[in-house]
């Protein structure tokens, strides 16, 4: 998925579902590398970049790197631009509002 298209789609989804600007957003991305050494080097680069603070989960499977980012919706554009610069091999697979179980149960109790 093209990152600029992902950003536009996420903005429509987030605001269309009633999520305000202060909500958390979960981004799933996948990067494929030629060899496992290249993926190790890119992980090091990723975690030493400003993008490293947004990574909530990283999983290496051979030459593939699966990433999950957790960010505030107002940081989404910065995060996607930085991802494209730091890890151009990455393809965004999905963007969705982050749902916390303890908040869902609290909302239902009111």
C-alpha positions as CSV (number, residue, x, y, z in Angstrom):
1,X,0.0,0.0,0.0
2,X,1.4,3.4,-0.9
3,X,2.1,5.3,2.3
4,X,0.5,8.6,1.2
5,X,-2.7,6.6,0.3
6,X,-2.5,4.8,3.6
7,X,-2.4,8.1,5.4
8,X,-5.4,9.5,3.6
9,X,-7.3,6.3,4.1
10,X,-6.5,6.2,7.8
11,X,-7.6,9.8,8.3
12,X,-11.0,9.1,6.7
13,X,-11.4,5.9,8.8
14,X,-10.3,7.5,12.1
15,X,-12.5,10.5,11.8
16,X,-15.4,8.6,10.2
17,X,-15.5,6.3,13.1
18,X,-15.6,9.1,15.6
19,X,-12.0,9.0,16.7
20,X,-10.5,12.3,17.7
21,X,-7.1,13.7,17.1
22,X,-5.8,12.4,20.5
23,X,-6.5,8.7,19.8
24,X,-3.7,6.1,19.4
25,X,-3.2,4.5,16.0
26,X,-1.7,1.0,15.2
27,X,0.3,0.6,11.9
28,X,1.3,-2.8,10.6
29,X,4.2,-2.9,8.0
30,X,6.2,-5.6,6.3
31,X,9.7,-5.3,4.8
32,X,11.4,-7.9,2.6
33,X,15.2,-8.1,2.3
34,X,17.5,-10.0,0.0
35,X,19.3,-11.7,3.0
36,X,19.1,-11.9,6.7
37,X,22.2,-9.8,7.3
38,X,20.5,-6.9,5.5
39,X,17.4,-7.3,7.7
40,X,19.6,-7.2,10.8
41,X,21.3,-4.0,9.7
42,X,18.0,-2.4,8.9
43,X,16.6,-3.3,12.3
44,X,19.6,-1.5,13.9
45,X,19.0,1.5,11.7
46,X,15.3,1.5,12.5
47,X,15.8,1.4,16.3
48,X,18.5,4.2,16.2
49,X,16.2,6.5,14.2
50,X,13.4,8.8,15.5
51,X,11.1,6.0,14.3
52,X,12.4,3.6,17.0
53,X,10.2,5.0,19.7
54,X,7.0,4.2,17.8
55,X,7.9,0.4,17.3
56,X,5.7,-1.6,19.6
57,X,6.6,-5.0,18.1
58,X,9.2,-6.2,15.6
59,X,9.5,-9.8,14.4
60,X,12.1,-11.2,11.9
61,X,11.1,-14.2,9.9
62,X,14.0,-15.1,7.7
63,X,14.4,-12.2,5.3
64,X,11.1,-10.6,6.2
65,X,10.6,-8.1,9.0
66,X,7.1,-7.5,10.4
67,X,6.6,-4.3,12.3
68,X,3.9,-2.9,14.5
69,X,3.9,0.8,15.3
70,X,1.9,2.6,18.0
71,X,1.5,6.3,17.6
72,X,-0.8,9.2,18.3
73,X,-3.0,10.0,15.3
74,X,-1.5,13.5,15.1
75,X,2.0,11.9,14.7
76,X,0.8,9.6,11.9
77,X,2.1,11.8,9.0
78,X,5.5,12.2,10.6
79,X,5.7,8.5,11.3
80,X,4.9,7.5,7.7
81,X,7.3,10.0,6.2
82,X,10.1,8.8,8.5
83,X,9.3,5.1,7.8
84,X,9.6,5.8,4.1
85,X,12.9,7.5,4.6
86,X,14.4,5.1,7.1
87,X,13.0,1.8,5.8
88,X,12.0,2.3,2.1
89,X,11.5,-1.4,1.7
90,X,8.6,-1.4,4.1
91,X,5.0,-1.7,2.9
92,X,2.2,-0.6,5.1
93,X,-0.3,-3.4,5.5
94,X,-2.8,-1.7,7.7
95,X,-3.7,1.3,9.8
96,X,-6.4,1.1,12.5
97,X,-7.4,2.8,15.7
98,X,-5.7,1.3,18.7
99,X,-8.2,-0.2,21.1
100,X,-7.3,-0.8,24.7
101,X,-9.3,-3.5,26.5
102,X,-9.6,-1.7,29.8
103,X,-11.0,1.4,28.1
104,X,-13.6,-0.6,26.2
105,X,-14.9,-2.2,29.4
106,X,-15.0,1.2,31.1
107,X,-17.1,2.7,28.3
108,X,-19.6,-0.1,28.4
109,X,-20.2,0.4,32.2
110,X,-21.4,4.0,31.8
